Amino acid sequence: MPLNDKAISISTAVMCFFGVAAVSGIRGVSSFACCKRALAAAVIMYIATLLVVKIINAILINAMVNSQMNQHKGTANDSGN
């Protein structure tokens, strides 16, 4: 079963946004700069997480397909003997 890529990406981006905003706020950065940095980090994190989850899904689906193919080959060979 593939992972839900958008939900994972949105959750990660939101956590990144608030994390960067908190760090920027603690360091004394102006509100506008803090917002810009947090937004940029969230967008980058969303895109990166989306790509990573899609790659993981492709690997998982490929492994599941190969497993099913091997099972069918095994049953076909057993029934033919």
PDB file with one MODEL, atoms N, CA, C and O in Angstrom:
MODEL        1
ATOM      1  N   MET A   1       0.844  -1.174   0.000  1.00  0.00           N
ATOM      2  CA  MET A   1       0.000   0.000   0.000  1.00  0.00           C
ATOM      3  C   MET A   1       0.891   1.238   0.000  1.00  0.00           C
ATOM      4  O   MET A   1       1.728   1.406   0.887  1.00  0.00           O
ATOM      5  N   PRO A   2       0.712   2.094  -0.984  1.00  0.00           N
ATOM      6  CA  PRO A   2       1.569   3.278  -1.057  1.00  0.00           C
ATOM      7  C   PRO A   2       1.268   4.293   0.041  1.00  0.00           C
ATOM      8  O   PRO A   2       0.159   4.363   0.571  1.00  0.00           O
ATOM      9  N   LEU A   3       2.280   5.065   0.356  1.00  0.00           N
ATOM     10  CA  LEU A   3       2.148   6.109   1.367  1.00  0.00           C
ATOM     11  C   LEU A   3       1.403   7.308   0.779  1.00  0.00           C
ATOM     12  O   LEU A   3       1.474   7.559  -0.424  1.00  0.00           O
ATOM     13  N   ASN A   4       0.695   8.039   1.624  1.00  0.00           N
ATOM     14  CA  ASN A   4      -0.023   9.232   1.185  1.00  0.00           C
ATOM     15  C   ASN A   4       0.972  10.386   1.096  1.00  0.00           C
ATOM     16  O   ASN A   4       1.319  10.995   2.109  1.00  0.00           O
ATOM     17  N   ASP A   5       1.426  10.681  -0.115  1.00  0.00           N
ATOM     18  CA  ASP A   5       2.512  11.635  -0.296  1.00  0.00           C
ATOM     19  C   ASP A   5       2.135  13.075   0.049  1.00  0.00           C
ATOM     20  O   ASP A   5       2.946  13.800   0.625  1.00  0.00           O
ATOM     21  N   LYS A   6       0.940  13.490  -0.290  1.00  0.00           N
ATOM     22  CA  LYS A   6       0.571  14.891  -0.029  1.00  0.00           C
ATOM     23  C   LYS A   6       0.376  15.162   1.461  1.00  0.00           C
ATOM     24  O   LYS A   6       0.778  16.215   1.956  1.00  0.00           O
ATOM     25  N   ALA A   7      -0.228  14.233   2.168  1.00  0.00           N
ATOM     26  CA  ALA A   7      -0.447  14.435   3.606  1.00  0.00           C
ATOM     27  C   ALA A   7       0.884  14.495   4.352  1.00  0.00           C
ATOM     28  O   ALA A   7       1.071  15.334   5.232  1.00  0.00           O
ATOM     29  N   ILE A   8       1.802  13.603   3.996  1.00  0.00           N
ATOM     30  CA  ILE A   8       3.114  13.599   4.638  1.00  0.00           C
ATOM     31  C   ILE A   8       3.865  14.886   4.306  1.00  0.00           C
ATOM     32  O   ILE A   8       4.498  15.477   5.182  1.00  0.00           O
ATOM     33  N   SER A   9       3.800  15.324   3.050  1.00  0.00           N
ATOM     34  CA  SER A   9       4.502  16.533   2.630  1.00  0.00           C
ATOM     35  C   SER A   9       3.948  17.776   3.307  1.00  0.00           C
ATOM     36  O   SER A   9       4.711  18.648   3.722  1.00  0.00           O
ATOM     37  N   ILE A  10       2.640  17.865   3.421  1.00  0.00           N
ATOM     38  CA  ILE A  10       2.021  19.027   4.067  1.00  0.00           C
ATOM     39  C   ILE A  10       2.382  19.067   5.548  1.00  0.00           C
ATOM     40  O   ILE A  10       2.710  20.127   6.081  1.00  0.00           O
ATOM     41  N   SER A  11       2.323  17.921   6.207  1.00  0.00           N
ATOM     42  CA  SER A  11       2.674  17.879   7.633  1.00  0.00           C
ATOM     43  C   SER A  11       4.124  18.299   7.858  1.00  0.00           C
ATOM     44  O   SER A  11       4.419  19.059   8.780  1.00  0.00           O
ATOM     45  N   THR A  12       5.018  17.808   7.020  1.00  0.00           N
ATOM     46  CA  THR A  12       6.430  18.156   7.146  1.00  0.00           C
ATOM     47  C   THR A  12       6.654  19.642   6.870  1.00  0.00           C
ATOM     48  O   THR A  12       7.428  20.294   7.570  1.00  0.00           O
ATOM     49  N   ALA A  13       5.982  20.174   5.858  1.00  0.00           N
ATOM     50  CA  ALA A  13       6.136  21.589   5.527  1.00  0.00           C
ATOM     51  C   ALA A  13       5.626  22.490   6.655  1.00  0.00           C
ATOM     52  O   ALA A  13       6.240  23.511   6.965  1.00  0.00           O
ATOM     53  N   VAL A  14       4.510  22.109   7.262  1.00  0.00           N
ATOM     54  CA  VAL A  14       3.959  22.909   8.365  1.00  0.00           C
ATOM     55  C   VAL A  14       4.907  22.896   9.559  1.00  0.00           C
ATOM     56  O   VAL A  14       5.156  23.936  10.168  1.00  0.00           O
ATOM     57  N   MET A  15       5.438  21.715   9.894  1.00  0.00           N
ATOM     58  CA  MET A  15       6.393  21.637  11.001  1.00  0.00           C
ATOM     59  C   MET A  15       7.644  22.461  10.696  1.00  0.00           C
ATOM     60  O   MET A  15       8.175  23.141  11.574  1.00  0.00           O
ATOM     61  N   CYS A  16       8.104  22.398   9.461  1.00  0.00           N
ATOM     62  CA  CYS A  16       9.285  23.176   9.062  1.00  0.00           C
ATOM     63  C   CYS A  16       9.004  24.675   9.150  1.00  0.00           C
ATOM     64  O   CYS A  16       9.851  25.441   9.611  1.00  0.00           O
ATOM     65  N   PHE A  17       7.818  25.093   8.711  1.00  0.00           N
ATOM     66  CA  PHE A  17       7.456  26.507   8.756  1.00  0.00           C
ATOM     67  C   PHE A  17       7.535  27.038  10.185  1.00  0.00           C
ATOM     68  O   PHE A  17       8.169  28.061  10.446  1.00  0.00           O
ATOM     69  N   PHE A  18       6.881  26.328  11.108  1.00  0.00           N
ATOM     70  CA  PHE A  18       6.859  26.805  12.486  1.00  0.00           C
ATOM     71  C   PHE A  18       8.230  26.687  13.148  1.00  0.00           C
ATOM     72  O   PHE A  18       8.591  27.515  13.984  1.00  0.00           O
ATOM     73  N   GLY A  19       8.984  25.669  12.779  1.00  0.00           N
ATOM     74  CA  GLY A  19      10.340  25.528  13.322  1.00  0.00           C
ATOM     75  C   GLY A  19      11.241  26.668  12.902  1.00  0.00           C
ATOM     76  O   GLY A  19      11.932  27.258  13.732  1.00  0.00           O
ATOM     77  N   VAL A  20      11.239  26.984  11.607  1.00  0.00           N
ATOM     78  CA  VAL A  20      12.072  28.084  11.109  1.00  0.00           C
ATOM     79  C   VAL A  20      11.573  29.423  11.654  1.00  0.00           C
ATOM     80  O   VAL A  20      12.376  30.297  11.984  1.00  0.00           O
ATOM     81  N   ALA A  21      10.259  29.585  11.748  1.00  0.00           N
ATOM     82  CA  ALA A  21       9.709  30.829  12.307  1.00  0.00           C
ATOM     83  C   ALA A  21      10.121  31.002  13.758  1.00  0.00           C
ATOM     84  O   ALA A  21      10.461  32.107  14.181  1.00  0.00           O
ATOM     85  N   ALA A  22      10.092  29.916  14.524  1.00  0.00           N
ATOM     86  CA  ALA A  22      10.480  30.002  15.937  1.00  0.00           C
ATOM     87  C   ALA A  22      11.962  30.341  16.080  1.00  0.00           C
ATOM     88  O   ALA A  22      12.333  31.195  16.885  1.00  0.00           O
ATOM     89  N   VAL A  23      12.800  29.674  15.303  1.00  0.00           N
ATOM     90  CA  VAL A  23      14.240  29.945  15.381  1.00  0.00           C
ATOM     91  C   VAL A  23      14.539  31.377  14.946  1.00  0.00           C
ATOM     92  O   VAL A  23      15.342  32.068  15.574  1.00  0.00           O
ATOM     93  N   SER A  24      13.891  31.819  13.869  1.00  0.00           N
ATOM     94  CA  SER A  24      14.119  33.190  13.406  1.00  0.00           C
ATOM     95  C   SER A  24      13.624  34.207  14.426  1.00  0.00           C
ATOM     96  O   SER A  24      14.261  35.238  14.640  1.00  0.00           O
ATOM     97  N   GLY A  25      12.489  33.914  15.053  1.00  0.00           N
ATOM     98  CA  GLY A  25      11.955  34.822  16.069  1.00  0.00           C
ATOM     99  C   GLY A  25      12.860  34.908  17.287  1.00  0.00           C
ATOM    100  O   GLY A  25      13.055  35.985  17.850  1.00  0.00           O
ATOM    101  N   ILE A  26      13.412  33.769  17.691  1.00  0.00           N
ATOM    102  CA  ILE A  26      14.316  33.756  18.845  1.00  0.00           C
ATOM    103  C   ILE A  26      15.594  34.529  18.542  1.00  0.00           C
ATOM    104  O   ILE A  26      16.153  35.186  19.420  1.00  0.00           O
ATOM    105  N   ARG A  27      16.050  34.447  17.305  1.00  0.00           N
ATOM    106  CA  ARG A  27      17.294  35.134  16.931  1.00  0.00           C
ATOM    107  C   ARG A  27      17.093  36.635  16.726  1.00  0.00           C
ATOM    108  O   ARG A  27      18.065  37.352  16.488  1.00  0.00           O
ATOM    109  N   GLY A  28      15.872  37.119  16.812  1.00  0.00           N
ATOM    110  CA  GLY A  28      15.619  38.548  16.725  1.00  0.00           C
ATOM    111  C   GLY A  28      15.453  39.085  15.313  1.00  0.00           C
ATOM    112  O   GLY A  28      15.620  40.283  15.085  1.00  0.00           O
ATOM    113  N   VAL A  29      15.130  38.222  14.368  1.00  0.00           N
ATOM    114  CA  VAL A  29      14.922  38.656  12.980  1.00  0.00           C
ATOM    115  C   VAL A  29      13.583  39.383  12.901  1.00  0.00           C
ATOM    116  O   VAL A  29      12.656  39.060  13.644  1.00  0.00           O
ATOM    117  N   SER A  30      13.478  40.358  12.009  1.00  0.00           N
ATOM    118  CA  SER A  30      12.225  41.102  11.870  1.00  0.00           C
ATOM    119  C   SER A  30      11.101  40.168  11.428  1.00  0.00           C
ATOM    120  O   SER A  30      11.354  39.113  10.847  1.00  0.00           O
ATOM    121  N   SER A  31       9.885  40.554  11.700  1.00  0.00           N
ATOM    122  CA  SER A  31       8.730  39.699  11.406  1.00  0.00           C
ATOM    123  C   SER A  31       8.614  39.372   9.924  1.00  0.00           C
ATOM    124  O   SER A  31       8.303  38.238   9.560  1.00  0.00           O
ATOM    125  N   PHE A  32       8.864  40.360   9.065  1.00  0.00           N
ATOM    126  CA  PHE A  32       8.751  40.148   7.624  1.00  0.00           C
ATOM    127  C   PHE A  32       9.812  39.166   7.141  1.00  0.00           C
ATOM    128  O   PHE A  32       9.510  38.254   6.372  1.00  0.00           O
ATOM    129  N   ALA A  33      11.034  39.346   7.581  1.00  0.00           N
ATOM    130  CA  ALA A  33      12.110  38.431   7.178  1.00  0.00           C
ATOM    131  C   ALA A  33      11.862  37.033   7.743  1.00  0.00           C
ATOM    132  O   ALA A  33      12.132  36.030   7.082  1.00  0.00           O
ATOM    133  N   CYS A  34      11.356  36.979   8.950  1.00  0.00           N
ATOM    134  CA  CYS A  34      11.043  35.695   9.581  1.00  0.00           C
ATOM    135  C   CYS A  34       9.989  34.946   8.760  1.00  0.00           C
ATOM    136  O   CYS A  34      10.108  33.744   8.526  1.00  0.00           O
ATOM    137  N   CYS A  35       8.971  35.669   8.333  1.00  0.00           N
ATOM    138  CA  CYS A  35       7.900  35.071   7.541  1.00  0.00           C
ATOM    139  C   CYS A  35       8.409  34.596   6.186  1.00  0.00           C
ATOM    140  O   CYS A  35       8.062  33.505   5.733  1.00  0.00           O
ATOM    141  N   LYS A  36       9.233  35.419   5.543  1.00  0.00           N
ATOM    142  CA  LYS A  36       9.783  35.038   4.240  1.00  0.00           C
ATOM    143  C   LYS A  36      10.649  33.797   4.349  1.00  0.00           C
ATOM    144  O   LYS A  36      10.533  32.891   3.524  1.00  0.00           O
ATOM    145  N   ARG A  37      11.508  33.740   5.344  1.00  0.00           N
ATOM    146  CA  ARG A  37      12.382  32.578   5.531  1.00  0.00           C
ATOM    147  C   ARG A  37      11.577  31.323   5.821  1.00  0.00           C
ATOM    148  O   ARG A  37      11.847  30.259   5.263  1.00  0.00           O
ATOM    149  N   ALA A  38      10.591  31.450   6.692  1.00  0.00           N
ATOM    150  CA  ALA A  38       9.779  30.288   7.050  1.00  0.00           C
ATOM    151  C   ALA A  38       8.978  29.786   5.855  1.00  0.00           C
ATOM    152  O   ALA A  38       8.854  28.578   5.655  1.00  0.00           O
ATOM    153  N   LEU A  39       8.436  30.701   5.065  1.00  0.00           N
ATOM    154  CA  LEU A  39       7.675  30.315   3.886  1.00  0.00           C
ATOM    155  C   LEU A  39       8.568  29.640   2.850  1.00  0.00           C
ATOM    156  O   LEU A  39       8.194  28.617   2.277  1.00  0.00           O
ATOM    157  N   ALA A  40       9.736  30.205   2.611  1.00  0.00           N
ATOM    158  CA  ALA A  40      10.666  29.607   1.654  1.00  0.00           C
ATOM    159  C   ALA A  40      11.099  28.211   2.110  1.00  0.00           C
ATOM    160  O   ALA A  40      11.167  27.286   1.301  1.00  0.00           O
ATOM    161  N   ALA A  41      11.385  28.064   3.384  1.00  0.00           N
ATOM    162  CA  ALA A  41      11.792  26.758   3.913  1.00  0.00           C
ATOM    163  C   ALA A  41      10.651  25.750   3.801  1.00  0.00           C
ATOM    164  O   ALA A  41      10.882  24.584   3.479  1.00  0.00           O
ATOM    165  N   ALA A  42       9.426  26.191   4.065  1.00  0.00           N
ATOM    166  CA  ALA A  42       8.278  25.283   3.979  1.00  0.00           C
ATOM    167  C   ALA A  42       8.039  24.821   2.547  1.00  0.00           C
ATOM    168  O   ALA A  42       7.742  23.648   2.316  1.00  0.00           O
ATOM    169  N   VAL A  43       8.164  25.722   1.594  1.00  0.00           N
ATOM    170  CA  VAL A  43       7.977  25.352   0.182  1.00  0.00           C
ATOM    171  C   VAL A  43       9.045  24.358  -0.254  1.00  0.00           C
ATOM    172  O   VAL A  43       8.742  23.360  -0.907  1.00  0.00           O
ATOM    173  N   ILE A  44      10.282  24.631   0.104  1.00  0.00           N
ATOM    174  CA  ILE A  44      11.378  23.721  -0.256  1.00  0.00           C
ATOM    175  C   ILE A  44      11.175  22.364   0.411  1.00  0.00           C
ATOM    176  O   ILE A  44      11.371  21.328  -0.223  1.00  0.00           O
ATOM    177  N   MET A  45      10.790  22.362   1.665  1.00  0.00           N
ATOM    178  CA  MET A  45      10.569  21.110   2.383  1.00  0.00           C
ATOM    179  C   MET A  45       9.406  20.330   1.788  1.00  0.00           C
ATOM    180  O   MET A  45       9.464  19.103   1.702  1.00  0.00           O
ATOM    181  N   TYR A  46       8.342  21.032   1.375  1.00  0.00           N
ATOM    182  CA  TYR A  46       7.190  20.365   0.753  1.00  0.00           C
ATOM    183  C   TYR A  46       7.610  19.650  -0.524  1.00  0.00           C
ATOM    184  O   TYR A  46       7.281  18.482  -0.729  1.00  0.00           O
ATOM    185  N   ILE A  47       8.335  20.356  -1.374  1.00  0.00           N
ATOM    186  CA  ILE A  47       8.766  19.768  -2.649  1.00  0.00           C
ATOM    187  C   ILE A  47       9.720  18.598  -2.417  1.00  0.00           C
ATOM    188  O   ILE A  47       9.591  17.552  -3.052  1.00  0.00           O
ATOM    189  N   ALA A  48      10.667  18.775  -1.515  1.00  0.00           N
ATOM    190  CA  ALA A  48      11.642  17.709  -1.236  1.00  0.00           C
ATOM    191  C   ALA A  48      10.950  16.475  -0.661  1.00  0.00           C
ATOM    192  O   ALA A  48      11.237  15.350  -1.070  1.00  0.00           O
ATOM    193  N   THR A  49      10.045  16.686   0.280  1.00  0.00           N
ATOM    194  CA  THR A  49       9.341  15.554   0.892  1.00  0.00           C
ATOM    195  C   THR A  49       8.444  14.853  -0.117  1.00  0.00           C
ATOM    196  O   THR A  49       8.346  13.626  -0.115  1.00  0.00           O
ATOM    197  N   LEU A  50       7.794  15.621  -0.975  1.00  0.00           N
ATOM    198  CA  LEU A  50       6.934  15.039  -2.001  1.00  0.00           C
ATOM    199  C   LEU A  50       7.747  14.127  -2.922  1.00  0.00           C
ATOM    200  O   LEU A  50       7.320  13.018  -3.243  1.00  0.00           O
ATOM    201  N   LEU A  51       8.914  14.603  -3.340  1.00  0.00           N
ATOM    202  CA  LEU A  51       9.759  13.791  -4.216  1.00  0.00           C
ATOM    203  C   LEU A  51      10.259  12.539  -3.506  1.00  0.00           C
ATOM    204  O   LEU A  51      10.253  11.453  -4.087  1.00  0.00           O
ATOM    205  N   VAL A  52      10.688  12.679  -2.266  1.00  0.00           N
ATOM    206  CA  VAL A  52      11.205  11.527  -1.525  1.00  0.00           C
ATOM    207  C   VAL A  52      10.117  10.477  -1.312  1.00  0.00           C
ATOM    208  O   VAL A  52      10.368   9.284  -1.480  1.00  0.00           O
ATOM    209  N   VAL A  53       8.927  10.905  -0.948  1.00  0.00           N
ATOM    210  CA  VAL A  53       7.834   9.953  -0.719  1.00  0.00           C
ATOM    211  C   VAL A  53       7.438   9.270  -2.023  1.00  0.00           C
ATOM    212  O   VAL A  53       7.112   8.083  -2.020  1.00  0.00           O
ATOM    213  N   LYS A  54       7.461   9.996  -3.129  1.00  0.00           N
ATOM    214  CA  LYS A  54       7.154   9.376  -4.423  1.00  0.00           C
ATOM    215  C   LYS A  54       8.199   8.327  -4.785  1.00  0.00           C
ATOM    216  O   LYS A  54       7.856   7.273  -5.321  1.00  0.00           O
ATOM    217  N   ILE A  55       9.465   8.603  -4.497  1.00  0.00           N
ATOM    218  CA  ILE A  55      10.529   7.631  -4.753  1.00  0.00           C
ATOM    219  C   ILE A  55      10.340   6.398  -3.868  1.00  0.00           C
ATOM    220  O   ILE A  55      10.475   5.266  -4.333  1.00  0.00           O
ATOM    221  N   ILE A  56      10.028   6.623  -2.596  1.00  0.00           N
ATOM    222  CA  ILE A  56       9.791   5.498  -1.683  1.00  0.00           C
ATOM    223  C   ILE A  56       8.605   4.664  -2.155  1.00  0.00           C
ATOM    224  O   ILE A  56       8.658   3.434  -2.119  1.00  0.00           O
ATOM    225  N   ASN A  57       7.538   5.322  -2.597  1.00  0.00           N
ATOM    226  CA  ASN A  57       6.377   4.596  -3.117  1.00  0.00           C
ATOM    227  C   ASN A  57       6.743   3.761  -4.331  1.00  0.00           C
ATOM    228  O   ASN A  57       6.301   2.618  -4.453  1.00  0.00           O
ATOM    229  N   ALA A  58       7.541   4.313  -5.222  1.00  0.00           N
ATOM    230  CA  ALA A  58       7.952   3.567  -6.413  1.00  0.00           C
ATOM    231  C   ALA A  58       8.757   2.329  -6.031  1.00  0.00           C
ATOM    232  O   ALA A  58       8.568   1.258  -6.608  1.00  0.00           O
ATOM    233  N   ILE A  59       9.654   2.476  -5.058  1.00  0.00           N
ATOM    234  CA  ILE A  59      10.453   1.338  -4.595  1.00  0.00           C
ATOM    235  C   ILE A  59       9.559   0.282  -3.950  1.00  0.00           C
ATOM    236  O   ILE A  59       9.714  -0.910  -4.218  1.00  0.00           O
ATOM    237  N   LEU A  60       8.624   0.712  -3.099  1.00  0.00           N
ATOM    238  CA  LEU A  60       7.730  -0.227  -2.435  1.00  0.00           C
ATOM    239  C   LEU A  60       6.838  -0.968  -3.425  1.00  0.00           C
ATOM    240  O   LEU A  60       6.662  -2.182  -3.319  1.00  0.00           O
ATOM    241  N   ILE A  61       6.281  -0.247  -4.379  1.00  0.00           N
ATOM    242  CA  ILE A  61       5.410  -0.877  -5.367  1.00  0.00           C
ATOM    243  C   ILE A  61       6.199  -1.848  -6.236  1.00  0.00           C
ATOM    244  O   ILE A  61       5.710  -2.930  -6.563  1.00  0.00           O
ATOM    245  N   ASN A  62       7.422  -1.464  -6.613  1.00  0.00           N
ATOM    246  CA  ASN A  62       8.266  -2.356  -7.403  1.00  0.00           C
ATOM    247  C   ASN A  62       8.567  -3.633  -6.630  1.00  0.00           C
ATOM    248  O   ASN A  62       8.542  -4.723  -7.202  1.00  0.00           O
ATOM    249  N   ALA A  63       8.852  -3.511  -5.334  1.00  0.00           N
ATOM    250  CA  ALA A  63       9.120  -4.689  -4.510  1.00  0.00           C
ATOM    251  C   ALA A  63       7.877  -5.571  -4.390  1.00  0.00           C
ATOM    252  O   ALA A  63       7.982  -6.797  -4.427  1.00  0.00           O
ATOM    253  N   MET A  64       6.709  -4.960  -4.247  1.00  0.00           N
ATOM    254  CA  MET A  64       5.474  -5.738  -4.150  1.00  0.00           C
ATOM    255  C   MET A  64       5.193  -6.476  -5.453  1.00  0.00           C
ATOM    256  O   MET A  64       4.784  -7.637  -5.427  1.00  0.00           O
ATOM    257  N   VAL A  65       5.403  -5.827  -6.581  1.00  0.00           N
ATOM    258  CA  VAL A  65       5.174  -6.459  -7.883  1.00  0.00           C
ATOM    259  C   VAL A  65       6.141  -7.615  -8.079  1.00  0.00           C
ATOM    260  O   VAL A  65       5.741  -8.690  -8.525  1.00  0.00           O
ATOM    261  N   ASN A  66       7.411  -7.404  -7.749  1.00  0.00           N
ATOM    262  CA  ASN A  66       8.390  -8.480  -7.887  1.00  0.00           C
ATOM    263  C   ASN A  66       8.052  -9.652  -6.980  1.00  0.00           C
ATOM    264  O   ASN A  66       8.211 -10.805  -7.383  1.00  0.00           O
ATOM    265  N   SER A  67       7.593  -9.385  -5.777  1.00  0.00           N
ATOM    266  CA  SER A  67       7.210 -10.440  -4.853  1.00  0.00           C
ATOM    267  C   SER A  67       6.037 -11.251  -5.408  1.00  0.00           C
ATOM    268  O   SER A  67       6.038 -12.481  -5.361  1.00  0.00           O
ATOM    269  N   GLN A  68       5.053 -10.548  -5.926  1.00  0.00           N
ATOM    270  CA  GLN A  68       3.894 -11.246  -6.506  1.00  0.00           C
ATOM    271  C   GLN A  68       4.293 -12.069  -7.732  1.00  0.00           C
ATOM    272  O   GLN A  68       3.801 -13.181  -7.924  1.00  0.00           O
ATOM    273  N   MET A  69       5.178 -11.525  -8.552  1.00  0.00           N
ATOM    274  CA  MET A  69       5.628 -12.260  -9.736  1.00  0.00           C
ATOM    275  C   MET A  69       6.394 -13.516  -9.329  1.00  0.00           C
ATOM    276  O   MET A  69       6.227 -14.571  -9.942  1.00  0.00           O
ATOM    277  N   ASN A  70       7.230 -13.408  -8.302  1.00  0.00           N
ATOM    278  CA  ASN A  70       7.974 -14.569  -7.828  1.00  0.00           C
ATOM    279  C   ASN A  70       7.044 -15.624  -7.252  1.00  0.00           C
ATOM    280  O   ASN A  70       7.276 -16.818  -7.435  1.00  0.00           O
ATOM    281  N   GLN A  71       5.989 -15.196  -6.556  1.00  0.00           N
ATOM    282  CA  GLN A  71       5.025 -16.145  -6.014  1.00  0.00           C
ATOM    283  C   GLN A  71       4.294 -16.878  -7.129  1.00  0.00           C
ATOM    284  O   GLN A  71       4.070 -18.086  -7.047  1.00  0.00           O
ATOM    285  N   HIS A  72       3.922 -16.138  -8.178  1.00  0.00           N
ATOM    286  CA  HIS A  72       3.210 -16.769  -9.291  1.00  0.00           C
ATOM    287  C   HIS A  72       4.116 -17.713 -10.066  1.00  0.00           C
ATOM    288  O   HIS A  72       3.668 -18.759 -10.538  1.00  0.00           O
ATOM    289  N   LYS A  73       5.378 -17.355 -10.200  1.00  0.00           N
ATOM    290  CA  LYS A  73       6.334 -18.246 -10.858  1.00  0.00           C
ATOM    291  C   LYS A  73       6.517 -19.522 -10.060  1.00  0.00           C
ATOM    292  O   LYS A  73       6.609 -20.612 -10.626  1.00  0.00           O
ATOM    293  N   GLY A  74       6.570 -19.382  -8.733  1.00  0.00           N
ATOM    294  CA  GLY A  74       6.716 -20.543  -7.868  1.00  0.00           C
ATOM    295  C   GLY A  74       5.517 -21.466  -7.942  1.00  0.00           C
ATOM    296  O   GLY A  74       5.680 -22.686  -7.959  1.00  0.00           O
ATOM    297  N   THR A  75       4.317 -20.912  -7.987  1.00  0.00           N
ATOM    298  CA  THR A  75       3.117 -21.745  -8.085  1.00  0.00           C
ATOM    299  C   THR A  75       2.999 -22.355  -9.465  1.00  0.00           C
ATOM    300  O   THR A  75       2.529 -23.486  -9.588  1.00  0.00           O
ATOM    301  N   ALA A  76       3.403 -21.657 -10.498  1.00  0.00           N
ATOM    302  CA  ALA A  76       3.346 -22.205 -11.849  1.00  0.00           C
ATOM    303  C   ALA A  76       4.340 -23.356 -11.997  1.00  0.00           C
ATOM    304  O   ALA A  76       4.026 -24.355 -12.644  1.00  0.00           O
ATOM    305  N   ASN A  77       5.517 -23.236 -11.417  1.00  0.00           N
ATOM    306  CA  ASN A  77       6.511 -24.295 -11.496  1.00  0.00           C
ATOM    307  C   ASN A  77       6.101 -25.499 -10.669  1.00  0.00           C
ATOM    308  O   ASN A  77       6.355 -26.634 -11.074  1.00  0.00           O
ATOM    309  N   ASP A  78       5.474 -25.284  -9.522  1.00  0.00           N
ATOM    310  CA  ASP A  78       5.043 -26.385  -8.673  1.00  0.00           C
ATOM    311  C   ASP A  78       3.900 -27.162  -9.314  1.00  0.00           C
ATOM    312  O   ASP A  78       3.859 -28.388  -9.211  1.00  0.00           O
ATOM    313  N   SER A  79       2.987 -26.487  -9.961  1.00  0.00           N
ATOM    314  CA  SER A  79       1.828 -27.168 -10.563  1.00  0.00           C
ATOM    315  C   SER A  79       2.240 -27.881 -11.850  1.00  0.00           C
ATOM    316  O   SER A  79       1.586 -28.841 -12.259  1.00  0.00           O
ATOM    317  N   GLY A  80       3.304 -27.427 -12.485  1.00  0.00           N
ATOM    318  CA  GLY A  80       3.735 -28.057 -13.746  1.00  0.00           C
ATOM    319  C   GLY A  80       4.491 -29.328 -13.521  1.00  0.00           C
ATOM    320  O   GLY A  80       4.612 -30.117 -14.459  1.00  0.00           O
ATOM    321  N   ASN A  81       5.017 -29.589 -12.333  1.00  0.00           N
ATOM    322  CA  ASN A  81       5.802 -30.804 -12.065  1.00  0.00           C
ATOM    323  C   ASN A  81       4.950 -31.926 -11.629  1.00  0.00           C
ATOM    324  O   ASN A  81       5.455 -33.018 -11.365  1.00  0.00           O
TER     325      ASN A  81
ENDMDL
END
